[in-house]
Amino acid sequence: MAKTAYLDEEDRKLLLETKQKLDEATKLMGKRMETIEVLSDSEMMKAIQQGQDDIKAGRVKELRKLLKEERFC
């Protein structure tokens, strides 16, 4: 025979807060895993470094300027 549990307002509030915290922790773990994957990918890290070097050296253009030059705008 199934047992019935009665939850008062405080119990429901605690359950909701717990669920919200678990959801936040799940999202955070997903972000951490993505970060670890990027940091573990030597090719991606090399590409990121090259992009940063290009920015520092001025070898990039603003998207608006590029689109105007190519007559897309």
N, C-alpha and C positions, 0 to 999 in steps of 0.2 A: 504494500500500500504506500502510495506517495505521501510524503510529508509536506506540509505547507509552511512556508516561512513568511512572516509579515514584516515588511520593511517600513519603518517610519521615515519621516522627512529627512532626518539626519543620516540614516542609513543610505537612502537614495542619493543624497548629496555626496556622501563619501564614495559610493560606487561610481558616480559620474566623474568626480575629481580623479579617482584612480584610473578610469578609462582614458581621460584626457591626458594624464601624465604618461600612460603607456603609449598612447598615440604619438605624443611628442618624442618619447624615447625611441620609438620605432623610426620616426622621420630622421632623428639625429643619427641613428645607427646607419641608415641608408646614405646619408650625406658623408659620414665618416668612411664608409666602404668605398664610395665614389672617389674620395680624396686619396685613399690608399691605392686604389686602382691606377689613378693618374700618376701618383708619385712612383709607382712600381713600373710604369711603362717608360722605358728609357727613350724610346723614339718620341713619345709625346712630350717628355720633359725637354728633349733637345729642341723640338719645334717651338715650345713655349719660350725657351731661352733665345732662340733665333728671332722670334717675334719681339721680345723685349729689346734685343740688340738693335733691331730695325727701328723701333720707336726711338730709342736713345740716339741713333745715328741720323734720324730725320728721314728715313727711307720709307715713310708711309704718308698717305694723303687722307684728308678727311673725306668721308663718304660723299658729302654734298659736293665738294669740289670735283671729285672723281666723276660723279654722275653728270655734272655740268660739262666737264671736259669731254665726256663721251656722248653728250647731247641726249641724255636720258631724262633731263629735267628742263 
